[in-house]
Structure formats: C-alpha cells, structure tokens
Amino acid sequence: MPTFVYMTRCDGCGHCVDICPSDIMHIDKTYRRAYNIEPSMCWECYACVKACPQNAIDVRGYADFAPLGHSVRVIRDEEKGTIAWKIKYRNGTEKNFLSPITTKPWGTAIPKLADVPPPSKEMRDSQLLYNEPKWIRMDDGDLRTLQSAGLRLKKGVYY
Amino acid sequence: MAYKTIVEDKIDILVVGSGLGGSGAAWEARFWGQNKKIVIAEKANIDRSGAVAQGLYAINCYMGTRWGENNPEDHVRYARIDLMGLVREDLLFDMARHVDSTVHQFEEWGLPIMRDPKTGRYLREGRWQIMIHGESYKPIVAEAAKKSADKVFNRICVTHLLMDDSRENRVAGAVGFNVRTGNYHVFKSKTVICGAGGASNIFKPRSVGEGSGRTWYAPWSSASAYGLMIEAGAKMTQMENRIVLARFKDGYGPVGAYFLHLKTYTQNCLGEEYESKWFPELQKMVGKEYLDPEASHLTHRPIPTCLRNHCIISEVNAGRGPIYMVTMKAFQDPHLEEVGWENFLGMTIGQAVLWAATDVDPKNENPELTTSEPYVMGSHATCSGAWCSGPEDVSPPEYFWGYNRMTTIEGLFGAGDAVGGTPHAFSSGSFTEGRLAAKAACKYIDDGKGEGIVVSDEQINRRKREIYKPLEHYKIYRNEIVAGDVNPHYINPKQGLDRLQKLMDEYCGGVTVSYMTNEKLLNIALKKLRVMEEDLESLAAKDVHELLRAWELRHRHRAAECVTQHTLFRKETRWPGYYYRGDAMRVDDENWHVLTVSRRDPKTGEYTMEKAPCYHLVSENE
C-alpha cells in the first residue's frame, strides 16, 4: 500500500518518520512501530526504505493497477557510495543493478562560503555569480551578454 | 491553545521551500552576504524534499559551452518553440548563461556525471540533457544549502507570507506551523526567496485509489509557490500554461532517455507510426510557424511537446490506442537495457515496481504510454509562475524593476517553479535561479531596501487564528456525530481535494474531458471555486497532519482559481495537447502573442488581467 512495514523487523527508531517527504510515515501508538498513514499520498520514492536501518520497510505496488507477487528491494551504502537494487517479477524473473551515488566522501568537497574571500565591489556590480566566470567554461571565457552574442530584444509577434 | 509561538527575528534572507531552487538560493546567499542571517523553512526534511527527493537520472539543462556544444541563445530558441513562442526570453537567457557553472559545481561536490569515454565530455542524452547517477542528487545539494544557512527549520509548513505594516506591498517574512509539534512559527525577514513547489493533484488523476499518489510531479508539490504569492498579491504569469505529460502508463516513468538515448519510438495498436498523419490538420490549427515537420527534420528544431501530446490524444480518441513505446529492439543490447532500468530506479522507482508486478519486460514486450492529468508548474515544458524582474543588462523596461528575480512584491524573490516564463530550467536551472535570486536579495538589503519593516502583533495573531481554525472547527463539531467523516458542519482535507480535482477536471480541461474546456465551462468552474472557498472556512482537521493537508488544499485551491482565470482570459488554443478552448480552437497570434499577467487583490479577492508584451531575443534560425 505503497510502503508498508514488517512488524517483526521494525524497532520504532523513527528514521523513516524523519525523512519521509510526504509526512506519512508515523509511529503507531499501540505497537510503537512505524506505518504508512496515507498510502494515496505515497510517491513510492523509497526515501524511507533507503533510510531504514532494519530493512523493515518494503513497497507493495499501488492496488489500483499493480498485481501482487513482486518486489523491488534496495540497499544504499553511503560509505561505499553505491546503491544496489534487486527486482523480482511476479513470474519469478530477477534483475540486479548497482550504481554509484557519489564520487567523493560525504560533504567533504563542498566549501563553506562563509570562509572564502568576499566578493569585490566590481564583482558585486557585475552579473557574475560565485566562482564565475571561471566555472562557466572552465577557461578564461567570460559571461555571455547581449553584446557578445550580438542580440537585441524585439517586441511583437515575429522573431 | 497549547501550541507555542516561536519567533525567529532579524533574518536577512528567508528561503521558503528548499528543493533545488531554494537550496541554490541558500547556498549562494552566503557568498554575497557573508554576515547576513540566512534561514531555511522547509515543509519536509531538506535531505529528501522537493521534486528531486527521489533522485534524477539526468540533468536536463546543460549548455556545454566549454566544449562549444551550445550557447545560451540556442537554449532560448529551443524553449521558445517548445512553448509555442511564449516565454520570458530575458530570464531564460540569463539562466542559461549561468547554468553550466552550477553543473560544474555539482560534479565537484561529488555528483556522478557520466562521461563519454571517447570524447571525455559529459555523456549526452539529448542536445540539452546529460546523464548522471543521481540517486543522491538531493542529499548532495542539501549539504551545500546546510553549509551556508545559519538555521534550517525542517517540517515547517509555511502557510502565509508576512507583509510590512508600515509600507504597502513589501514582504516582511512568513508564518507557518511545525507539522510534528504543531508549534506556530514566525519568521521576520527583510527578504523572502520563495522556492516552494508547483502543483500536482489539482486536477483529478487517472488513478482511482492508492495510485493517485503515483503522480508525475511529487504529491507534496502542493502549489505552495503559487498559493503563497497569489495570496500576498504578487502578479502571476502564464498560469493557463498547465502541462500534460506523455509517460509510461500508470507508473509515469520518464520517457526522455528512452526517446533520446535509447532511440525507442512510439506506434499505435496496429504497429503504425501515427504522429505525422495528424500534422496537416494540426498545422492548420497552429500555423506553420509552430509546426513545420520538414524544418524540424532538417534542423534541431523540436516539435513542441504539446503538439506531440495532441497526436497521442487524437490517435487514442480515433480508436487506435493504446500507444506503445517500442523498446524491444533497443533492450536487446544489455548496456541499453541497463540504462533503461537504472533510469527508472534513479527517479521513478514506482515504474519498476509496476513492471515487476505486471511481468512487463521491455525486452520482450512494448510497454504502453499514456497522457497524464494536467499539472501546474514552471520548470519543465511549461512556465507558470510569478511575474519577475529580469537582469538589468538584458531586460527591457517592462521586464525590469531593480532586482533580478524579484516579484512585483518588494523583497519577495522567486526560484524554480515560483518564477514564471522560464520553462526548461529543470533541476540545474532552478538551482541557478535560486543563486541569481540570492545575489539580488543581498543587493536589495545592501541598498537599504529592507529597512524599517514593521510587523504588527495584530497581523501575527490574525494569521495564527486562521492557521489553527481547522483544528478548532473539528473540536467544536466532531461530537455532534457518532463516528466517521460525514458531518454537516465540515469537510476534511481529503474530501475537499476530491471536490477540487473533480471540478477542475470537468470544467477546466482535465483528462476525462480530453483536456477540453470553453468560456461557459470556465465560468462555472469559477463559480464552484468561489463556493468552495466559502466551504474551506469549514475545513476540519483532526490532528496536525491533517492541518498540513488542509493548508496544502488551500494553496492548491488558490492556484486552481488563478489557472482558471488565466484560461478564461486567453481566448485561443495556444497549446493543443495541453488543453483546448473549444470556443477558440486556433492559435491567434494577432491578439494573443503576449504573456498573460494577473493580480488578485488581497483585500477584495478580485482578479485583474492584463496582456504583457512578448519580447524576442533570438532569430528563428540558428
């Protein structure tokens, strides 16, 4: 019912509650475990499935068009920087896929802009953004302007 | 009331909604305002929020000027023809000239961008699209936003913008509530950058039950970009330009990589190519300027997305459905098969679930395509959003009022879906728009434009009462009935959403009427929306989660009203395949080669409609 939670695996840690973009993974007050409170607002985005440390969350395709007997399982490994998928068909066919999710250790390659040298007045008055113009073409090329492109704005129907 | 009021004061830049647009704004703002207070208010958790929460398998807007692939003006020409001539070319040019620096930064941050082993360049899916392993696209971008922001408030549903009480039409922050604790949050800020999302679920979906969550655009894209800005009195543009998507049936899996990279193609139930036979008749409707198959064949000029939809809709209505995507050829190549699957797993996992459930293996069988219900947004092949100022070195006087990406409300900026007239920005372009807005917002503050803002307690308390009213209403009337949800005094958010979707579908050109509407139908829609607005005063929420749904519904309702007003105003069928005005079935360039601009008066609720000139920057041919 898009996502659902296995009773014996869930320990009620709440990682899924914390990450769900739709605010539909909640903790059941009686069982102290998570469940999907609003399946018709579930996008099958797998954010909760990927976040669950117990692999307790799975997806059963939308009842109005998906027959039973399938599964799409995933393991996302931030340390290895990979995501592994296993698809099982209703007829038993299996497919496996593995992809990278990042090329750098988490968070290390992003600078803190509070610590970089502040922009000059000249840069403030220009049309440039941070790291430009260098990062536009990775060479000495400058920002495109109407003049450099030889363009002029014309009003009306015809170009 | 048991809920606390939490005030965050002296903010310089408040980012409302931190998807790709908002994250770009928060990130860049720190560079231009190193001592400024930057705060993010986000409805979900920014690690997985917005349209890219699930991941993306392609970046659909990348020029490649470093390799001489395209120039910004080429992209303007492409987006313009795809939108049937009507876009803000100044904003598009501006976005396109900066977007590559955004993408290069993403790669630096660790986003895996595929490269062509022969050339060393980014691997192209199409002329504008590059392929990525983007499962963690959003977590990576969120990391950048978090590094720049002073504070991130997750799980805050922003319901209203705050306005300056000392000066008309100037923004002063925003208010909302925490969807977990229920606490009332007040953000007082000199500027607001609206990075909230466009609209899924304002038209009745094709699915009838659980599957209505498998929308093309995320179900949490609740039209808040529009609800917040329209309500505050910002001018909006091209709101009639809703989009319909041709996608794999039911799962709405993307087709871009299939068409462009895997070279799959479509056919009708008889195995025939069907598209070209609809072109002569369609050309009579839209004119040769917009549909010229020979010119498209000879050059890179695309057939507009809406017109390709029109061919699918017409073929199905002629009794030759379903439409199939021919995958069986391409999928015999194991590498292409892998690309096809990873494309889904990276951004539309539900489609993989569906194929596994229905035993559809595209290697052995061609899957069905269909056209979706309409969506309202501003960064795909459509450009609804706020009427914003362009950059000073490009924009003509009608398009420029001091600060790039500032709406017609002083201090209120937009990025992503919030900005009108800029289609085909996608993820990278939305992030870039956020960066542009952030620089301009810092300049606005440095110019002293945010001084002397007054927010009265009266305004703060009035909004608070409004926000919690559905909870109060529930408490008062709940015990009048034994049990259940049927109550003569209130409707719940789901019941309200059903009503909105049904009326928009039937009267404003949804899927059950084959996207057809006319003046009479639109006037009925407006009447029903007005009555519905009265009933929204009787909305009931049994808990804080339902209160979230209640406010999402209000934003959707306001956006739907604006869409209907615009659709009524534009007396032509500009985008056949997105919607049809049955009483004006042609493109009418003489009267309607203009951008439509609306403003809703916050005091009276009345709309004023006007035509704004459409300026062109580039010639038709390269």
Interface residues (C-beta under 8 A of the other chain):
Chain A: M1 P2 D18 I19 C20 P21 S22 D23 H26 I37 E38 P39 S40 M41 C42 W43 E44 C45 Y46 A47 V59 G61 Y62 A63 D64 F65 A66 P67 L68 G69 H70 S71 V72 V74 R76 I83 W85 I87 K88 Y89 R90 N91 T93 K95 F97 S99 P100 I101 T102 T103 K104 P105 W106 G107 A109 I110 P111 K112 L113 A114 V116 P118 P119 R124 Q127 L129 Y130 N131 E132 W135 I136 R137 M138 D139 G141 L143 R144 T145 L146 A149 L151 R152 L153 K154 K155 G156 V157 Y158 Y159
Chain B: W27 E28 R30 F31 W32 Q34 K43 A44 N45 D47 R48 S49 G50 A53 Q54 T65 R66 N71 P72 E73 E89 D90 F93 D94 R97 H98 D100 S101 H104 Q105 E107 E108 W109 G110 L111 P112 H133 E135 S136 I140 E143 A144 K147 S148 R155 V179 S207 V208 G209 E210 G211 S212 G213 R214 T215 A218 P219 W220 D250 E338 W341 E342 L345 G346 I349 G350 A352 V353 L354 W355 A356 A357 T358 D359 D361 P391 D393 V394 S395 P396 R435 L436 K439 K443 H545 L548 D589 E590 H593 P613 C614 Y615 H616 L617 V618 S619 E620
